[in-house]
């Protein structure tokens, strides 16, 4: 049976390595399994968790893990927001989008997000502090919808969807706008023809369109985590986690990601 790797957190139960001891808590690329055997090396993405920080273990794979690092690096390193700028976040109730919107508000920006249900839209506005939000499924014309929410244009777009949403956002971007291309969930299945956005919008408006991975900023993770950790402690950032129990729930939990059923970071608790 082939092992399926996954970013996870766990406790060391036995070790023959001087780098780790039984009882250490680690995060890194483990697997969909109850126990993982690994040999420490530079090629193994594994690190110890400072248990004295007092955060729940789950936070180290959500807000203090890849989701938080993706949100922070994409917003602050790729888009570099300035106070008062207008930010649009697609898939805003997801693991990354829900954090991007909150980080942008802390930077003094005006933030609007979109999601796929009324409950998610209400959560964005009532709990996560977005200035406004809308259900994209209720909008027959996305370009017109974004024009309504951003009458003065969009300065920053945090892209998680692709397809028509990207095209609509580009049509409403301001000159010298920035787009952080984090994901393109509408194209993950590969079904149908992939849409190419109107590149004339990018040219004439001198828009910066940049794809990125959180691992691009790996040397700065500790720095980013210190900032995010302080925000969480101070109650400035709400952590959204959607947890399923047991290894047997992994297939359904994975499928829920593509059905849009999760709110925040989708996690599976194995033990």
N, C-alpha and C positions, 0 to 999 in steps of 0.2 A: 504494500500500500504506500502510495506517495504522500509524503508529509506536505501539508499546506502551511506555508509560513504566514505569520500575522504579527503585527505589532501588539505587544501584550506586556503585562506586568505580572510578576510572580515572586514567590519566596524560595530561596535556595534551601533545599532539604538535605543535600550532601555535596561536598566539594573536595577534590584533590588538588585544587589550585590555590596558591597563596593569595590570589587576587580576590577570592570570594570565600565566605564562610557560611556555614549553615545558619539560617536566620536572616541573612542579608535579603533585602528586597531589591529586585532589579527590574528594569524596563528595557525593552528592545525587541528584536525580531525573534519571536519564539514560534509558536505554532498552534493549530487547532487541535489541542491534545491536553491531557491531564498533566503529563510530565514531559519535560524537554531536556535532552542531553546535549550539551554544547561544550566546545573547547575554546577557551578565551584566545582571541587573536585580533589583530587590527581589522581583519575583515568581518568580524562579528560585531554588529551594532548592538552593544549591550552596555548598560551603565547602572550604577547603584543609585538608589533613591535615598535621600536624606529623610529618614523617618521622623527625625526631630522637628521637621517643618510642620508636622501636624495635619497635613492634607489627607483626605481619603485616598486610598490606593488608586481608585478609579480616576482621580484627577490627573494622575501622572500619565495617563494615556488619552486624556481628553484635553482639558484646558492647559495643562502643563506638559502635554505630549505633542503629537504631530498636529492635532487640530489647532491648538493654541499657537504653535510655531508657524503653521501655515498662515493663519489669520494675521498674526503680528508681522511676519516678514513680508507678506503680500501687500498689506496696507502701508506699513511704515517704511519699508525698504524699497518696494517697487513703486508705490504710488506717491509716497511722501506727502501726506495731506497737510494743508494749512488751515488754520482756524477760519471758520466761515464757509469753507468749500462744501459743495453739495455732492453727496455720495449715494450711489445706488448699489444695492446688494441683491443679487438674485439667489434663489434657494436660501433665503435668509433665516429659515428656522432650522437649517442643518447644522452639523457639527462645527463647520468653519464659518458659515454665514452668520450664525447667531453671535459669534464672537467678534467678527469683523464690524458689525453694526455697533456693538457696545464700545469697541476700541475707538471707532470713528467718533462716537459721541464724546468720549473722553478727550479726544483731540480737538473738540470744539466745532465739529462739522454738523451739517444738516443731513440727516440720514433717512432714506426711504428703502424699505425692503419689500420683496414679493414672496409669496408662499402659495400653497395649493389648497388651503382650507380656511374657513372663517376662524376656526379655533387657533390656527397658527398665526393668522393675521392679528388677532386679538392679543396673542401672547407677545408678538413683536412690539406692539404699541404699549400694552399695559404692564408687562413684566420686564422686557429687555430695553425699554427706553427709546425705541425708534421714534422719530418724529412722525412718521406715517408709514403705512403699509397697505398692500392691496393683494387680492386674490387674482393671480394671472389667468386662472381658468374662467373668470367672469368678464374678462376683457377681450372683446372680439378683435380689437385693433391695438396691439401693444405699443406701436409708435405713438398713437394718440393718447394712450393711457400714460405713458411716460411724459409726454408733453404736458399733460394735466398736472402731474405730480411735480414736474420740474419745469415750470414756465420760463425760467431763466437758464435752463440747460443743466447738464450733468458735468461735473468736473472730474469725478472719479467713479469708475464702474468696476466692482469686484465681480468677476465673471465666473459663474459656476454651472451655467446651463448650456450655452451655445445656441446654434440655430437661429430661430426667429427672435429670441430674446436678445442675442448679441446684436443682430441687425437693427433692432428697435433702439437699443441703447446707443449704438454708434450714430444713429440718425439724430439723437438728442444730445450728443456730447458737445461741450464747448470747445473752442479752439484751444489747443495745447492740453486737452484732456488726457487722462491716463487710465488705461485698462489693465488690471492684473488678471491674467487668464489662469485661473486656478483649476477649473474643471469644465467639462462639457457633457453633462449627464445625458443630454438629448441625443448624443452621438455614441454613447458607450456600447450600445448593442451592435452597432454597425449596420443596422437595418435601414434600407432606403438610401437615397442619395444624400450625401453630406452637403449642407449649404455653405457657400462661401460668402462672408459678409461683403458689403459694398465697400471696397477698398478706396473708392473715390472719397468717401467720408473721411477715411484715415488720412489720405493725402491732403485734401483741401483744408482740413481742420488741424493738421499736424498732430494727430493723436498718437500717443505712445501706446502700443499694444504689445504687452510683454508676457510671455509664458514663464512660469517659474515652478520650482519644487522647493519644499521647505528644507530639503537636504542641502540646497545651495548655500544655506546660512548656518550649517551645522556648527562651525567654530564659535558662533555667537548664541547658541541655544541657552547657555547658562545665563548670559546677560539678559536675554529676552525673558527667560523664566523668572528672574529676580523681579522684573517689572510687573509681569502678569501676576505672580504670586502675591505681591503687595496689593494689587488691585482686588484680588479675590479676598484676601484677609480683611480689607477695608470695606468689603461689600459693594465695591464699585462695578464688579463684574459678576453676573449671575451665571452659574454653571448648569447647563442643561445636559442631562445624561439619561438615556433610554436603555435600561438594563434588562436583559433576558437571563434566565437561569439554566445552567447545565449545558454540557457539550452537545447534547441531542438537539438543543435549540439553535445551534449555529446555522444550519441551512435556512431555516425560516427567518432568522435574524438578518442573514445576508440578503435574502430576497426582499425583505422589507425596505432595505436601502433604495432599491430600484423602483419600488412602488410608492415611495414617498411617505411611508407610514411613520417613520421615526421623527422625533423632535430632539434636536441636539445630537450628541455623540451616541451612536449605537454601540452598546457593549454587551458582551456575554460573560457572565460570572461563572467560572468553572469550579471554584471551590471557595 
